[in-house]
Amino acid sequence: MNQRPRRLRSSAVIRNLVAETTLSANDFLVPLFIEHGKHSKSEIHSMPGYYRFSLDEILNEIEEHVKVGLKSFLLFVKENDDFKDNDGTAAANPNGLMQMAIHKIKSQFPDIILMSDVALDPYSTFGHDGIVENNEIVNDKTNIALAAMAVSHANAGVDWVAPSDMMDGRVAAIRKALDDNGFSNCGIMAYSAKYASCFYGPFRDALDSAPGFGDKKTYQMNPANVKEGVFEAQLDLAEGADMVMVKPAGAYLDVIKAVKEIATKPVSAYQVSGEYAMIKAAAAKGWVNEDAAIIESLTAIKRAGADVIATYFAKTAVNLINKS
Ligand code: PBG
């Protein structure tokens, strides 16, 4: 035998020396959930070990992340029902929970990268990402609302906005509105290939944002399609996106790879709430090793081509990487 591939696997040191893919704190984007109230920290029922925090508590949580080297965050808010309407008016309220959170966090941590979710669902009585008329999600009117929402986040000091709504043309609308209002330095991470996935279930629990009627299949993509995901990413890049995203991640590694091949900007992938919940649930039953499942799933997402990974396991993963 003149080929013995096992030589390259014979010890941990050689395996690490020749690893094609490695993870570090710089790879991760940390999703954070904000809720109203004081001194509150609520565990999300279907995401054991993950919490929503009130504004005072979120600062400590960010501090914990910064200590281990995690410096990029993606904010979501849970809005009360009395603030919701069909137009998602509260989304652009300069004194809204998101805007206050952005302001407070950036004042305390000026050097982190702070991104905010841009979509109407947490503010919509219908739980849809856009404005509803005659049981349809209307595209162009929604874009106007999303652009106003993005400008209000930029005004509060956010570094990047992350439109997760999947309306056509929203990146161009948001880019123009940001530039017209003096926010040319605010970046856009576009959820470009976002699929209509069952794996968002726990997230909708977290924000009480499940669609009140129908589903999201007229705007989020059909899981059967990969070319369409590539096309969405191309459109978003042409419209001015600084980063494109594939979501979910684990079941869409082929899409990550296909988008990475054409993208001239960084590609992110979102290991979503259902991916977190599955690992947690199986580990709680003793059916998979939690730590190993976390590292293996994240390594696979990076191997497929993700430059940035949004994951609820970020802090745990960094602690595991530092130990290994
Ligand atoms: C809302 C939004 C969703 C997620 C991120 N932004 C849910 C949805 O589209 O219904 C999902 C994140 C997750 O499941 O972790 N626009």
Residues whose N, C-alpha, C, O or C-beta is under 5 A from the ligand:
A	BS01	PBG	A119 D121 D129 S164 D165 F199 Y200 F203 V272 S273 G274
